[in-house]
Amino acid sequence: MRRNEALNRMPQDQIDENPMEARVTKVEPDIAAIQLDIREFRTDMKAANEAITGLRTAVATLDGKINALSEKVDAGAKTTDARIEGSTQATEAKLTALNEKIDTNAKATDAKLVALNEKIDINAKATDARIGVLDDKVNTLAAKTDKLEKSMTRLDAKAKAVLWLLSLLIALNSLGLLHWKQAPDRRTLSADEKLPSHHDSVDIGGGH
């Protein structure tokens, strides 16, 4: 469009000259347009250079901020590492102390268990001995109980015999086959009366 404007600015009578001049006349608008493009390009280049300068400034500023942030991060990381290392060392120290305490308690517990086992063994032996003595006593008591049962059996047989004899005597007495003589009172007897003998007190078979 700028070439057309350059052509429009040229007088009409200049176009009608000889062929060389006509060619020069045709080239001059192109040259003018090129020069105009160059000026515009230079303006654009200047703007681009300014933009590049601003970008470089922004990049430099960003680099500074990044560097500052990196230094801050590095400092924070070092502080964190120091804290972690300190915490790790403290934790390791606590774990070591805890392990030592556990070992001490384990040894004490083992000693107590050994003593307890020995005491249990002693008590078990004593208990076994007492149980043996108790077994002997139980066996002796069982033997005495057996003897007592046998004696009770014999006494029961004798009691049954006595009861049978008493029943027989009662039956005989009820049938009149057994007569009892009442012994005279010693206080009422005179000096001339004779006391009956022991054999005269009971008459079995109905005799008087």
C-alpha positions as CSV (number, residue, x, y, z in Angstrom):
1,M,0.0,0.0,0.0
2,R,2.9,2.3,0.7
3,R,4.2,1.6,-2.8
4,N,1.0,2.7,-4.3
5,E,1.2,5.9,-2.3
6,A,4.8,6.5,-3.5
7,L,3.6,6.0,-7.1
8,N,0.7,8.4,-6.6
9,R,3.1,11.1,-5.4
10,M,5.2,10.9,-8.6
11,P,4.1,13.3,-11.5
12,Q,2.5,11.8,-14.5
13,D,4.8,13.5,-16.9
14,Q,7.8,11.8,-15.4
15,I,6.5,8.4,-16.5
16,D,6.5,9.4,-20.1
17,E,10.3,9.8,-20.4
18,N,12.7,7.5,-22.2
19,P,12.8,3.8,-21.3
20,M,15.8,4.0,-18.9
21,E,14.3,6.8,-17.0
22,A,11.0,5.0,-17.1
23,R,12.7,2.0,-15.5
24,V,14.4,4.2,-12.9
25,T,11.1,5.9,-12.3
26,K,9.5,2.5,-11.7
27,V,12.4,1.4,-9.4
28,E,12.4,4.6,-7.3
29,P,9.0,3.8,-5.7
30,D,10.2,0.3,-4.9
31,I,13.4,1.8,-3.3
32,A,11.2,4.3,-1.4
33,A,9.0,1.4,-0.2
34,I,12.1,-0.6,0.8
35,Q,13.5,2.4,2.7
36,L,10.2,2.8,4.4
37,D,10.2,-0.9,5.3
38,I,13.7,-0.6,6.6
39,R,12.7,2.3,8.8
40,E,9.8,0.4,10.1
41,F,12.0,-2.7,10.6
42,R,14.5,-0.5,12.5
43,T,11.6,0.8,14.6
44,D,10.4,-2.7,15.2
45,M,14.0,-3.8,16.0
46,K,14.3,-1.0,18.4
47,A,11.1,-2.0,20.1
48,A,12.2,-5.6,20.1
49,N,15.6,-4.7,21.5
50,E,13.8,-2.7,24.2
51,A,11.6,-5.7,24.9
52,I,14.6,-7.9,25.0
53,T,16.3,-5.5,27.4
54,G,13.2,-5.5,29.6
55,L,13.1,-9.3,29.3
56,R,16.7,-9.5,30.3
57,T,16.1,-7.2,33.2
58,A,13.1,-9.3,34.2
59,V,15.2,-12.5,33.8
60,A,18.0,-11.0,35.9
61,T,15.5,-9.9,38.5
62,L,14.0,-13.4,38.5
63,D,17.5,-14.9,38.6
64,G,18.2,-12.8,41.7
65,K,15.0,-13.8,43.3
66,I,15.6,-17.5,42.5
67,N,19.2,-17.2,43.8
68,A,17.9,-15.6,47.0
69,L,15.2,-18.2,47.3
70,S,17.8,-21.0,46.7
71,E,20.0,-19.6,49.4
72,K,17.1,-19.4,51.7
73,V,16.0,-22.9,50.8
74,D,19.6,-24.1,51.3
75,A,19.8,-22.4,54.7
76,G,16.5,-23.9,55.7
77,A,17.6,-27.3,54.4
78,K,20.8,-27.0,56.5
79,T,18.9,-26.0,59.5
80,T,16.4,-28.8,58.9
81,D,19.3,-31.2,58.4
82,A,20.9,-30.0,61.6
83,R,17.6,-30.4,63.5
84,I,17.0,-33.9,62.0
85,E,20.6,-34.9,62.8
86,G,20.2,-33.6,66.4
87,S,16.8,-35.3,66.7
88,T,18.3,-38.5,65.3
89,Q,21.2,-38.5,67.7
90,A,18.9,-37.8,70.6
91,T,16.5,-40.5,69.5
92,E,19.5,-42.9,69.1
93,A,20.7,-42.0,72.6
94,K,17.2,-42.6,74.0
95,L,16.9,-45.9,72.1
96,T,20.3,-47.0,73.4
97,A,19.4,-46.1,77.0
98,L,16.1,-47.9,76.5
99,N,17.8,-51.0,75.2
100,E,20.2,-51.0,78.1
101,K,17.3,-50.6,80.6
102,I,15.5,-53.4,78.8
103,D,18.6,-55.6,79.0
104,T,19.0,-54.8,82.7
105,N,15.3,-55.6,83.4
106,A,15.6,-58.7,81.3
107,K,18.6,-59.9,83.3
108,A,16.8,-59.1,86.6
109,T,13.7,-60.8,85.4
110,D,15.7,-63.9,84.3
111,A,17.4,-64.0,87.7
112,K,14.0,-63.7,89.5
113,L,12.6,-66.5,87.2
114,V,15.5,-68.7,88.0
115,A,15.1,-68.1,91.7
116,L,11.4,-68.7,91.4
117,N,11.9,-71.9,89.5
118,E,14.3,-73.1,92.2
119,K,11.8,-72.2,94.8
120,I,9.1,-74.0,92.9
121,D,11.3,-77.1,92.6
122,I,12.0,-77.0,96.3
123,N,8.3,-76.6,97.1
124,A,7.4,-79.3,94.7
125,K,9.8,-81.7,96.3
126,A,8.5,-80.8,99.8
127,T,4.9,-81.1,98.5
128,D,5.8,-84.5,97.0
129,A,7.2,-85.6,100.3
130,R,4.2,-84.4,102.1
131,I,1.9,-86.1,99.6
132,G,3.9,-89.3,100.2
133,V,3.4,-89.0,103.9
134,L,-0.2,-88.2,103.4
135,D,-0.6,-91.2,101.2
136,D,0.9,-93.4,103.8
137,K,-1.4,-91.9,106.4
138,V,-4.4,-92.5,104.1
139,N,-3.3,-96.0,103.5
140,T,-2.9,-96.6,107.2
141,L,-6.3,-95.0,107.8
142,A,-7.8,-97.1,105.1
143,A,-6.4,-100.3,106.7
144,K,-7.8,-99.2,110.1
145,T,-11.1,-98.4,108.4
146,D,-11.1,-101.9,106.9
147,K,-10.4,-103.4,110.3
148,L,-13.1,-101.3,111.9
149,E,-15.5,-102.3,109.2
150,K,-14.7,-105.9,109.9
151,S,-15.1,-105.3,113.6
152,M,-18.4,-103.6,113.0
153,T,-19.5,-106.5,110.9
154,R,-18.7,-108.9,113.7
155,L,-20.4,-106.6,116.2
156,D,-23.4,-106.4,114.0
157,A,-23.5,-110.2,113.8
158,K,-23.2,-110.4,117.6
159,A,-25.9,-107.8,118.0
160,K,-28.1,-109.7,115.6
161,A,-27.4,-112.8,117.7
162,V,-28.2,-111.1,120.9
163,L,-31.4,-109.6,119.4
164,W,-32.3,-113.1,118.2
165,L,-31.7,-114.5,121.6
166,L,-33.7,-111.8,123.3
167,S,-36.5,-112.4,120.8
168,L,-36.3,-116.1,121.6
169,L,-36.5,-115.5,125.3
170,I,-39.4,-113.1,125.0
171,A,-41.2,-115.6,122.8
172,L,-40.5,-118.4,125.3
173,N,-41.7,-116.3,128.2
174,S,-44.8,-115.4,126.3
175,L,-45.5,-119.1,125.8
176,G,-45.1,-119.8,129.5
177,L,-42.1,-121.9,128.8
178,L,-39.9,-119.7,130.7
179,H,-40.6,-118.8,134.4
180,W,-38.7,-116.2,136.4
181,K,-38.6,-116.4,140.2
182,Q,-38.4,-113.2,142.0
183,A,-35.6,-113.2,144.5
184,P,-36.7,-112.3,148.1
185,D,-35.7,-109.0,149.4
186,R,-32.7,-109.4,151.6
187,R,-33.9,-106.7,154.0
188,T,-37.1,-108.7,154.7
189,L,-35.5,-112.1,155.3
190,S,-35.0,-113.4,158.8
191,A,-31.8,-114.8,160.0
192,D,-33.2,-118.3,159.8
193,E,-34.4,-118.0,156.1
194,K,-32.0,-119.3,153.5
195,L,-31.3,-117.3,150.4
196,P,-31.9,-119.1,147.2
197,S,-28.9,-119.9,145.1
198,H,-28.1,-118.4,141.8
199,H,-29.3,-121.5,140.0
200,D,-32.7,-121.4,141.8
201,S,-33.5,-118.0,140.4
202,V,-34.3,-119.1,136.9
203,D,-36.1,-122.3,136.0
204,I,-36.1,-123.2,132.4
205,G,-38.5,-125.8,131.2
206,G,-41.5,-125.1,133.4
207,G,-40.1,-126.5,136.7
208,H,-40.9,-124.7,140.1
